[in-house]
Amino acid sequence: MSSMWNNRISISIFGESHGAAIGVVIDNLPPGEYIDTDLLGQFLSRRAPKKDKTSTPRREKDLPQIMSGLVDNKTTGTPLCAFIQNTDTHSSDYSNISRLARPGH
C-alpha cells in the first residue's frame, strides 16, 4: 500500500501480520531531520495488545530495524527503509475464520 503526503513524501508499507515482517519505505525526506527513536518506540508500544478478551494473544516486540536513510538519528536524504520482524506468528490459529470478512484486516 502506498500513499503520498503533502504532495512530496511517498510512503509505502509492506508485509503482513502473519508473514516474516512488516515494513515501510519513505521517500523524499529532507536530509538532516532528527528522528527521536525513543519517541518512535513509545508510539509503537501503543500497538501492544491490552489485557482484555478482544485483544490478540500474540506478543510482538515491535523493534524497528532501520535499513537505510538514517545515520545518527538524522535522515540522510535517501529512502528511509525500516522493518519489524514478526516473531509470534501462528497462522493456523486463524484457519477457522480465514474466509470471514474481518474489517481492518
N, CA, C and O atoms as a DFTB+ gen file, in Angstrom:
420 C
 N C O
     1  1       0.846      -1.158       0.000
     2  2       0.000       0.000       0.000
     3  2       0.900       1.233       0.000
     4  3       1.886       1.294       0.735
     5  1       0.555       2.201      -0.820
     6  2       1.345       3.428      -0.921
     7  2       0.458       4.644      -0.744
     8  3      -0.739       4.611      -1.029
     9  1       1.063       5.705      -0.274
    10  2       0.350       6.977      -0.197
    11  2       1.350       8.113      -0.332
    12  3       2.559       7.923      -0.200
    13  1       0.819       9.294      -0.596
    14  2       1.636      10.485      -0.767
    15  2       1.226      11.476       0.308
    16  3       0.036      11.684       0.548
    17  1       2.202      12.084       0.951
    18  2       1.929      13.054       1.995
    19  2       2.462      14.410       1.570
    20  3       3.638      14.546       1.231
    21  1       1.604      15.400       1.589
    22  2       1.974      16.775       1.246
    23  2       2.519      16.888      -0.183
    24  3       3.363      17.737      -0.470
    25  1       2.027      16.025      -1.066
    26  2       2.461      16.002      -2.472
    27  2       3.967      15.869      -2.628
    28  3       4.515      16.266      -3.657
    29  1       4.646      15.319      -1.628
    30  2       6.092      15.223      -1.709
    31  2       6.637      13.913      -1.142
    32  3       7.472      13.260      -1.768
    33  1       6.173      13.540       0.016
    34  2       6.739      12.377       0.698
    35  2       5.911      11.144       0.358
    36  3       4.702      11.107       0.590
    37  1       6.573      10.145      -0.190
    38  2       5.933       8.892      -0.582
    39  2       6.152       7.859       0.520
    40  3       7.274       7.658       0.985
    41  1       5.070       7.211       0.930
    42  2       5.131       6.208       1.989
    43  2       4.566       4.902       1.444
    44  3       3.424       4.854       0.988
    45  1       5.368       3.850       1.494
    46  2       4.923       2.523       1.058
    47  2       5.116       1.547       2.209
    48  3       6.201       1.457       2.785
    49  1       4.051       0.816       2.541
    50  2       4.162      -0.199       3.580
    51  2       4.076      -1.575       2.936
    52  3       3.453      -1.747       1.888
    53  1       4.706      -2.545       3.573
    54  2       4.717      -3.894       3.015
    55  2       4.677      -4.921       4.139
    56  3       4.921      -4.612       5.305
    57  1       4.360      -6.151       3.749
    58  2       4.325      -7.256       4.693
    59  2       2.921      -7.515       5.200
    60  3       1.973      -6.819       4.839
    61  1       2.807      -8.521       6.039
    62  2       1.527      -8.871       6.634
    63  2       1.776      -9.432       8.028
    64  3       2.884      -9.865       8.347
    65  1       0.744      -9.418       8.845
    66  2       0.917      -9.771      10.257
    67  2       1.370     -11.213      10.470
    68  3       1.994     -11.522      11.485
    69  1       1.062     -12.094       9.525
    70  2       1.486     -13.482       9.693
    71  2       2.641     -13.851       8.775
    72  3       2.963     -15.029       8.621
    73  1       3.266     -12.846       8.163
    74  2       4.449     -13.068       7.346
    75  2       5.706     -12.887       8.184
    76  3       5.641     -12.767       9.407
    77  1       6.841     -12.868       7.516
    78  2       8.125     -12.746       8.209
    79  2       8.324     -11.375       8.841
    80  3       8.974     -11.254       9.879
    81  1       7.760     -10.334       8.208
    82  2       7.991      -8.978       8.709
    83  2       6.968      -8.015       8.118
    84  3       6.270      -8.333       7.155
    85  1       6.899      -6.838       8.717
    86  2       6.186      -5.704       8.142
    87  2       7.207      -4.588       7.986
    88  3       8.213      -4.563       8.695
    89  1       6.959      -3.670       7.069
    90  2       7.947      -2.615       6.892
    91  2       7.407      -1.405       6.176
    92  3       6.245      -1.353       5.775
    93  1       8.288      -0.426       6.027
    94  2       7.931       0.835       5.393
    95  2       9.133       1.370       4.623
    96  3      10.281       1.198       5.034
    97  1       8.848       2.016       3.506
    98  2       9.848       2.786       2.764
    99  2       9.274       4.191       2.627
   100  3       8.166       4.376       2.124
   101  1      10.038       5.173       3.078
   102  2       9.615       6.572       2.997
   103  2      10.604       7.303       2.107
   104  3      11.795       7.370       2.412
   105  1      10.103       7.857       0.992
   106  2      10.940       8.578       0.027
   107  2      10.763      10.081       0.179
   108  3       9.708      10.565       0.590
   109  1      11.819      10.802      -0.164
   110  2      11.833      12.269      -0.246
   111  2      11.835      12.979       1.098
   112  3      11.389      14.123       1.190
   113  1      12.329      12.322       2.144
   114  2      12.552      13.036       3.398
   115  2      13.781      13.921       3.216
   116  3      14.765      13.479       2.622
   117  1      13.753      15.145       3.706
   118  2      14.923      16.001       3.553
   119  2      16.073      15.507       4.432
   120  3      15.829      14.960       5.507
   121  1      17.306      15.687       3.998
   122  2      18.441      15.271       4.827
   123  2      18.555      16.142       6.078
   124  3      18.215      17.325       6.068
   125  1      19.044      15.523       7.151
   126  2      19.321      16.269       8.370
   127  2      18.183      16.368       9.362
   128  3      18.343      16.996      10.409
   129  1      17.025      15.762       9.067
   130  2      15.898      15.807      10.007
   131  2      16.150      14.817      11.149
   132  3      16.475      13.655      10.905
   133  1      16.000      15.274      12.380
   134  2      16.213      14.431      13.557
   135  2      15.006      13.521      13.774
   136  3      13.863      13.977      13.740
   137  1      15.264      12.247      13.993
   138  2      14.225      11.268      14.304
   139  2      14.461      10.788      15.734
   140  3      15.507      10.211      16.033
   141  1      13.507      11.022      16.604
   142  2      13.608      10.610      18.007
   143  2      13.181       9.147      18.101
   144  3      11.987       8.849      18.146
   145  1      14.143       8.244      18.131
   146  2      13.826       6.816      18.126
   147  2      13.170       6.376      19.432
   148  3      12.417       5.401      19.437
   149  1      13.437       7.074      20.543
   150  2      12.747       6.752      21.797
   151  2      11.260       7.079      21.684
   152  3      10.412       6.299      22.118
   153  1      10.954       8.219      21.106
   154  2       9.562       8.611      20.902
   155  2       8.873       7.648      19.932
   156  3       7.704       7.307      20.114
   157  1       9.600       7.216      18.909
   158  2       9.066       6.228      17.973
   159  2       8.717       4.936      18.711
   160  3       7.666       4.343      18.466
   161  1       9.600       4.501      19.616
   162  2       9.334       3.299      20.408
   163  2       8.093       3.436      21.269
   164  3       7.314       2.491      21.397
   165  1       7.904       4.619      21.863
   166  2       6.704       4.862      22.665
   167  2       5.454       4.794      21.789
   168  3       4.431       4.237      22.188
   169  1       5.550       5.362      20.604
   170  2       4.424       5.338      19.676
   171  2       4.079       3.900      19.291
   172  3       2.909       3.519      19.275
   173  1       5.100       3.108      18.983
   174  2       4.862       1.722      18.590
   175  2       4.294       0.891      19.739
   176  3       3.569      -0.074      19.497
   177  1       4.608       1.246      20.969
   178  2       4.105       0.467      22.108
   179  2       2.583       0.552      22.221
   180  3       1.966      -0.273      22.894
   181  1       1.981       1.533      21.574
   182  2       0.513       1.633      21.582
   183  2      -0.131       0.460      20.852
   184  3      -1.304       0.160      21.075
   185  1       0.632      -0.208      19.977
   186  2       0.108      -1.364      19.244
   187  2       0.010      -2.611      20.115
   188  3      -0.679      -3.563      19.750
   189  1       0.683      -2.620      21.252
   190  2       0.724      -3.817      22.094
   191  2      -0.683      -4.200      22.533
   192  3      -1.494      -3.332      22.858
   193  1      -0.974      -5.505      22.543
   194  2      -2.302      -5.943      22.959
   195  2      -2.587      -5.553      24.406
   196  3      -1.695      -5.521      25.254
   197  1      -3.831      -5.265      24.651
   198  2      -4.277      -4.947      26.010
   199  2      -4.709      -6.241      26.691
   200  3      -4.799      -7.288      26.051
   201  1      -4.969      -6.162      27.954
   202  2      -5.371      -7.361      28.697
   203  2      -6.890      -7.450      28.762
   204  3      -7.489      -7.309      29.828
   205  1      -7.494      -7.685      27.622
   206  2      -8.939      -7.907      27.596
   207  2      -9.230      -9.053      26.633
   208  3      -8.353      -9.483      25.883
   209  1     -10.455      -9.538      26.660
   210  2     -10.775     -10.737      25.886
   211  2     -10.821     -10.508      24.380
   212  3     -10.836     -11.475      23.618
   213  1     -10.845      -9.250      23.929
   214  2     -10.890      -8.996      22.489
   215  2      -9.503      -8.810      21.879
   216  3      -9.372      -8.755      20.656
   217  1      -8.481      -8.713      22.701
   218  2      -7.123      -8.496      22.194
   219  2      -6.481      -9.801      21.756
   220  3      -6.812     -10.878      22.251
   221  1      -5.572      -9.678      20.830
   222  2      -4.830     -10.847      20.362
   223  2      -3.900     -11.358      21.459
   224  3      -3.356     -10.565      22.227
   225  1      -3.716     -12.665      21.538
   226  2      -2.754     -13.196      22.499
   227  2      -1.308     -13.093      22.000
   228  3      -0.366     -13.371      22.743
   229  1      -1.145     -12.695      20.746
   230  2       0.202     -12.595      20.181
   231  2       0.979     -11.490      20.876
   232  3       0.420     -10.454      21.238
   233  1       2.255     -11.718      21.055
   234  2       3.131     -10.724      21.672
   235  2       4.303     -10.462      20.730
   236  3       5.142     -11.334      20.503
   237  1       4.345      -9.265      20.196
   238  2       5.437      -8.864      19.309
   239  2       6.240      -7.764      19.990
   240  3       5.676      -6.928      20.695
   241  1       7.541      -7.762      19.785
   242  2       8.397      -6.751      20.402
   243  2       8.317      -5.411      19.681
   244  3       8.589      -4.371      20.281
   245  1       7.949      -5.421      18.410
   246  2       7.854      -4.192      17.615
   247  2       9.124      -3.346      17.697
   248  3       9.073      -2.149      17.978
   249  1      10.248      -3.983      17.451
   250  2      11.527      -3.276      17.431
   251  2      11.902      -2.994      15.983
   252  3      12.310      -3.907      15.264
   253  1      11.771      -1.742      15.541
   254  2      12.085      -1.447      14.141
   255  2      13.580      -1.543      13.873
   256  3      14.404      -1.115      14.682
   257  1      13.907      -2.110      12.726
   258  2      15.290      -2.157      12.258
   259  2      15.382      -1.210      11.073
   260  3      14.756      -1.436      10.037
   261  1      16.157      -0.163      11.227
   262  2      16.328       0.823      10.163
   263  2      17.408       0.300       9.221
   264  3      18.553       0.101       9.624
   265  1      17.033       0.082       7.968
   266  2      17.964      -0.480       6.990
   267  2      18.714       0.599       6.217
   268  3      19.866       0.402       5.832
   269  1      18.067       1.730       5.989
   270  2      18.719       2.797       5.223
   271  2      18.018       4.116       5.489
   272  3      16.885       4.152       5.969
   273  1      18.715       5.201       5.169
   274  2      18.116       6.525       5.239
   275  2      18.245       7.240       6.567
   276  3      17.748       8.357       6.711
   277  1      18.908       6.619       7.557
   278  2      19.061       7.238       8.872
   279  2      20.450       6.930       9.421
   280  3      20.843       5.767       9.512
   281  1      21.191       7.974       9.784
   282  2      22.509       7.826      10.401
   283  2      22.556       8.772      11.597
   284  3      22.262       9.961      11.470
   285  1      22.926       8.237      12.756
   286  2      22.980       9.041      13.984
   287  2      21.665       9.777      14.234
   288  3      21.656      10.945      14.621
   289  1      20.566       9.078      14.006
   290  2      19.199       9.591      14.216
   291  2      18.837      10.760      13.311
   292  3      17.888      11.489      13.601
   293  1      19.574      10.953      12.220
   294  2      19.243      12.013      11.264
   295  2      19.044      11.407       9.882
   296  3      19.773      10.507       9.466
   297  1      18.040      11.923       9.185
   298  2      17.771      11.434       7.838
   299  2      18.923      11.808       6.912
   300  3      19.560      12.849       7.074
   301  1      19.174      10.936       5.940
   302  2      20.289      11.159       5.012
   303  2      19.841      11.749       3.682
   304  3      20.669      12.211       2.898
   305  1      18.547      11.736       3.423
   306  2      18.037      12.190       2.132
   307  2      17.778      11.047       1.175
   308  3      17.153      11.238       0.132
   309  1      18.256       9.853       1.518
   310  2      17.959       8.664       0.718
   311  2      16.697       8.017       1.296
   312  3      16.294       8.354       2.409
   313  1      16.068       7.094       0.560
   314  2      14.858       6.465       1.087
   315  2      15.104       5.830       2.462
   316  3      16.083       5.111       2.665
   317  1      14.208       6.108       3.383
   318  2      14.280       5.506       4.706
   319  2      13.515       4.188       4.638
   320  3      12.328       4.162       4.313
   321  1      14.201       3.109       4.946
   322  2      13.582       1.781       4.921
   323  2      13.733       1.159       6.300
   324  3      14.833       1.100       6.851
   325  1      12.619       0.697       6.849
   326  2      12.634       0.047       8.155
   327  2      11.699      -1.149       8.127
   328  3      10.713      -1.169       7.391
   329  1      12.025      -2.146       8.941
   330  2      11.114      -3.281       9.055
   331  2      11.084      -3.773      10.494
   332  3      11.985      -3.510      11.290
   333  1      10.019      -4.492      10.792
   334  2       9.832      -5.106      12.102
   335  2       9.570      -6.584      11.863
   336  3       8.622      -6.954      11.170
   337  1      10.417      -7.422      12.440
   338  2      10.219      -8.861      12.289
   339  2       9.013      -9.311      13.106
   340  3       8.800      -8.857      14.230
   341  1       8.234     -10.205      12.523
   342  2       7.152     -10.865      13.247
   343  2       7.736     -12.113      13.885
   344  3       8.248     -12.988      13.187
   345  1       7.662     -12.199      15.189
   346  2       8.280     -13.324      15.889
   347  2       7.269     -14.261      16.535
   348  3       7.639     -15.330      17.019
   349  1       5.995     -13.872      16.549
   350  2       4.968     -14.679      17.214
   351  2       3.807     -14.918      16.254
   352  3       2.673     -14.515      16.513
   353  1       4.112     -15.578      15.144
   354  2       3.078     -15.815      14.135
   355  2       2.546     -17.236      14.257
   356  3       3.305     -18.198      14.374
   357  1       1.249     -17.340      14.229
   358  2       0.571     -18.640      14.306
   359  2      -0.624     -18.599      13.361
   360  3      -1.771     -18.553      13.805
   361  1      -0.357     -18.614      12.071
   362  2      -1.428     -18.504      11.079
   363  2      -2.488     -19.575      11.245
   364  3      -3.660     -19.335      10.954
   365  1      -2.099     -20.747      11.705
   366  2      -3.072     -21.830      11.858
   367  2      -4.155     -21.480      12.881
   368  3      -5.248     -22.043      12.838
   369  1      -3.860     -20.559      13.799
   370  2      -4.868     -20.136      14.778
   371  2      -6.081     -19.496      14.108
   372  3      -7.158     -19.424      14.701
   373  1      -5.904     -19.035      12.882
   374  2      -6.967     -18.311      12.190
   375  2      -7.604     -19.124      11.067
   376  3      -8.415     -18.585      10.314
   377  1      -7.264     -20.394      10.933
   378  2      -7.769     -21.191       9.813
   379  2      -9.296     -21.309       9.826
   380  3      -9.913     -21.400       8.764
   381  1      -9.903     -21.309      10.995
   382  2     -11.363     -21.451      11.055
   383  2     -12.102     -20.168      10.674
   384  3     -13.313     -20.207      10.453
   385  1     -11.411     -19.045      10.594
   386  2     -12.066     -17.787      10.203
   387  2     -11.419     -17.169       8.967
   388  3     -11.639     -15.995       8.668
   389  1     -10.629     -17.951       8.257
   390  2      -9.859     -17.406       7.131
   391  2     -10.727     -16.855       6.008
   392  3     -10.274     -15.992       5.257
   393  1     -11.952     -17.326       5.873
   394  2     -12.814     -16.862       4.789
   395  2     -13.886     -15.868       5.262
   396  3     -14.767     -15.492       4.488
   397  1     -13.812     -15.455       6.504
   398  2     -14.766     -14.484       7.032
   399  2     -14.238     -13.067       6.847
   400  3     -13.036     -12.818       6.932
   401  1     -15.156     -12.152       6.594
   402  2     -14.766     -10.745       6.495
   403  2     -14.338     -10.260       7.875
   404  3     -15.044     -10.458       8.864
   405  1     -13.168      -9.619       7.926
   406  2     -12.652      -9.085       9.188
   407  2     -12.255      -7.635       8.950
   408  3     -11.121      -7.367       8.551
   409  1     -13.160      -6.704       9.185
   410  2     -12.847      -5.294       8.937
   411  2     -11.536      -4.891       9.607
   412  3     -11.286      -5.216      10.767
   413  1     -10.718      -4.186       8.857
   414  2      -9.430      -3.745       9.385
   415  2      -8.320      -4.761       9.211
   416  3      -7.191      -4.520       9.641
   417  1      -8.621      -5.903       8.583
   418  2      -7.590      -6.926       8.388
   419  2      -7.358      -7.166       6.916
   420  3      -6.525      -7.994       6.549
